[in-house]
Amino acid sequence: MSKEKIRFNIGQICGYFGYSRQGYYRHRQLERARRTEEELVVTAVKNIRRTQPRAGSRKLKNMLSSQGIDIGRDRLFDMLRAKRMLVERHRAYHRQRTRCTVSDIISI
């Protein structure tokens, strides 16, 4: 028994899923552009972080816009979160005061 290969073209596949060929190719083009922009932003952030490793997303956004890379704050946050490049927050350290109670005074 020989198996015959069934070939579909992009138009048939897109029609099956309810999309147009134009929509398929537009989506492909946008994905490429988005990946290219993401690579550009990530390399720029890595270069900035070499000199300022604790620079947060809001400061990075301003630095990137001064370099001509315009990206929204939320998109930058999402991009850095996906690449695990967000700076960890410092936890505030508060020294606990020891309280002097009446029983402490009496036992002295």
Contacts in CASP RR format, 6 or more apart in sequence:
PFRMAT RR
TARGET T0000
AUTHOR 0000-0000-0000
METHOD contacts of the structure
MODEL  1
MSKEKIRFNIGQICGYFGYSRQGYYRHRQLERARRTEEELVVTAVKNIRR
TQPRAGSRKLKNMLSSQGIDIGRDRLFDMLRAKRMLVERHRAYHRQRTRC
TVSDIISI
10 21 0 8 1.000
10 24 0 8 1.000
11 21 0 8 1.000
11 24 0 8 1.000
14 20 0 8 1.000
14 21 0 8 1.000
14 23 0 8 1.000
14 24 0 8 1.000
37 71 0 8 1.000
38 79 0 8 1.000
40 69 0 8 1.000
41 64 0 8 1.000
41 69 0 8 1.000
41 71 0 8 1.000
41 76 0 8 1.000
41 79 0 8 1.000
42 79 0 8 1.000
42 83 0 8 1.000
42 85 0 8 1.000
44 64 0 8 1.000
44 67 0 8 1.000
44 69 0 8 1.000
45 60 0 8 1.000
45 64 0 8 1.000
45 80 0 8 1.000
45 85 0 8 1.000
48 55 0 8 1.000
48 60 0 8 1.000
48 63 0 8 1.000
48 64 0 8 1.000
49 55 0 8 1.000
49 85 0 8 1.000
52 59 0 8 1.000
53 87 0 8 1.000
54 87 0 8 1.000
55 63 0 8 1.000
55 87 0 8 1.000
56 86 0 8 1.000
56 87 0 8 1.000
57 73 0 8 1.000
57 76 0 8 1.000
57 77 0 8 1.000
57 80 0 8 1.000
57 86 0 8 1.000
57 87 0 8 1.000
58 73 0 8 1.000
60 76 0 8 1.000
60 80 0 8 1.000
61 71 0 8 1.000
61 72 0 8 1.000
61 73 0 8 1.000
61 76 0 8 1.000
64 70 0 8 1.000
64 71 0 8 1.000
64 76 0 8 1.000
65 71 0 8 1.000
71 79 0 8 1.000
77 86 0 8 1.000
80 86 0 8 1.000
END
